[in-house]
Amino acid sequence: MKINIVKDSKAAGQAGYKLFKEQLDNGSHVFGLATGSTPITTYDAITASDLDFSDCISINLDEYAGLPGTHEQSYRYFMNQHLFSKKPFKESFVPDGMNEADAEIKRYEKIIEEHPVDFQILGLGRNGHIGFNEPGTAFDSRTHKVALTESTIASNARFFDNEADVPKFAYSMGIGTIMDAKAILLEAYGENKADAVQKMIEGPVTEDLPASILQRHPNVTIILDEAAASKLKK
Ligand SMILES: N[C@@H]1[C@@H](O)[C@H](O)[C@@H](COP(=O)(O)O)O[C@@H]1O
C-alpha cells in the first residue's frame, strides 16, 4: 500500500487527480468510479483540467435499489452532476436501481467481465465498508444485492427528507469484483474515518472490516487528509 497523507481534502483532490492523469497517460481505459462526498474534490480537479475521457469507459461501484437514475439521491444523478455532464466518457455504466435484482446482477457482472477495470476509485464507510459491502461481506463476493446496515441508513439519512425515505437495499460490486481492478485508489478524509483507516491499514485482514482486504492487493494507493490519518500508529 502506498500511503499519501496531505493537509486537507482539497489537496487530496489534487493528488487524486494526478493519479487519474497518470493512469490515462499510461493507457488505462476503464475507470471504476465511486460516489459519496469523498471523491468530489478529485472529480472537481478533473473537471477543471483538460483530461479527456471521451474514449474511455466508466463503471460505477453501486446504486440504491428502487431509485431511478433521475432521482436526485441516486448515484447515477450524482455522477451526472459531478462528472459526466462536464467530462463525458464514451460509455458510463451505473447499476440500474429499477431493474429486478437477478437480472441486474447478471447484467452488471457481464459489463465488468467485458470491460475489466484498470483503475478503481473508492471511498470508505465509517464502518470500513467499500462500495456498499458492509462488514461481514465475503471477500470473494461478486456484484450483489445488499441490505444496508442501520448505521449506513442513518448516515445517509441527511440526504433525504426523512430516514424512512432512505432506500434499504442497494446493488453493489462485490469485494472480489473490486479486487480484480488492476490498480485501486482509496480516499478518506475527516476524523470520523480515522478508526476505519487505522484498522484498514494496520489491523488484521478480516471480513469484519471490508477495506482491510486492500492490504492484499498489489497496487493500492491510499490518499488521506491529516485528520483521517490521525490514528495511524506508524
Ligand atoms: N456507497 C457509498 C460508498 O461508496 C462511500 O464510500 C461511503 C462513504 O461516503 P462519504 O464519502 O460521503 O463519506 O458512502 C456510501 O455508503
The ligand as a Tripos MOL2 file, in Angstrom:
@<TRIPOS>MOLECULE
LIG
   16    16     1     0     0
SMALL
NO_CHARGES

@<TRIPOS>ATOM
      1 N1        -21.8410    3.5800   -1.0770 N.3       1 LIG1
      2 C1        -21.1570    4.7430   -0.5950 C.3       1 LIG1
      3 C2        -19.6720    4.4400   -0.5060 C.3       1 LIG1
      4 O1        -19.1750    4.1520   -1.8070 O.3       1 LIG1
      5 C3        -18.9500    5.6150    0.1160 C.3       1 LIG1
      6 O2        -17.5580    5.3780    0.1320 O.3       1 LIG1
      7 C4        -19.4470    5.8400    1.5250 C.3       1 LIG1
      8 C5        -18.7560    6.9950    2.2410 C.3       1 LIG1
      9 O3        -19.3150    8.2170    1.8640 O.3       1 LIG1
     10 P1        -18.6170    9.6080    2.0760 P.3       1 LIG1
     11 O4        -17.5330    9.7070    1.0430 O.co2     1 LIG1
     12 O5        -19.7080   10.6170    1.8220 O.co2     1 LIG1
     13 O6        -18.0770    9.6520    3.4480 O.co2     1 LIG1
     14 O7        -20.8430    6.1260    1.4520 O.3       1 LIG1
     15 C6        -21.6980    5.2430    0.7430 C.3       1 LIG1
     16 O8        -22.0370    4.2100    1.5920 O.3       1 LIG1
@<TRIPOS>BOND
     1     1     2 1
     2     2     3 1
     3     2    15 1
     4     3     4 1
     5     3     5 1
     6     5     6 1
     7     5     7 1
     8     7     8 1
     9     7    14 1
    10     8     9 1
    11     9    10 1
    12    10    11 2
    13    10    12 1
    14    10    13 1
    15    14    15 1
    16    15    16 1
@<TRIPOS>SUBSTRUCTURE
     1 LIG1         1 GROUP 0 **** ****
